[in-house]
């Protein structure tokens, strides 16, 4: 069953162009990922464009079409594997999806411990 809801808000990529999320937002996204991972579910495409921040400030994951079972589901054969997205080194077209890949992508959105929101390097 697919449940859809209309969300008003902006994606995290637009709101936080550095890719780093504020602490409160990050904590809620991390909590959602922990729920999925506890059930051996991989999100697969965890990136700021797939996180909507509602007008109330609540993060919501969107774009669940890649979700699947850890080390069983596969990435799509047309995966965007250009340098535009910094995937985990184990991510490949038609490759197995892993919870470790989600954790890598989540870690890339972790708030900067120095308080800076700039990821340019």
SULJO-V695018 format. One record per backbone hydrogen bond with DSSP energy under -1.0 kcal/mol. NH is the residue of the N-H (numbers start at 1). CO is the residue of the C=O. If there is no record, write none. Layout:
{{NH & CO} {NH & CO}}
//
This chain:
{{10 & 53} {12 & 48} {12 & 51} {15 & 11} {16 & 12} {19 & 16} {21 & 109} {26 & 22} {27 & 23} {28 & 24} {29 & 25} {30 & 26} {31 & 27} {32 & 28} {33 & 29} {34 & 30} {35 & 31} {36 & 32} {37 & 33} {38 & 34} {39 & 36} {40 & 37} {41 & 36} {42 & 68} {47 & 45} {50 & 47} {51 & 48} {52 & 60} {53 & 10} {54 & 58} {55 & 8} {57 & 54} {60 & 52} {62 & 50} {67 & 64} {68 & 42} {70 & 40} {71 & 97} {72 & 69} {73 & 69} {75 & 95} {79 & 76} {81 & 79} {85 & 82} {87 & 85} {91 & 88} {95 & 92} {97 & 73} {102 & 98} {103 & 99} {104 & 100} {105 & 101} {106 & 102} {107 & 103} {108 & 104} {109 & 106} {110 & 107} {115 & 112}}
//
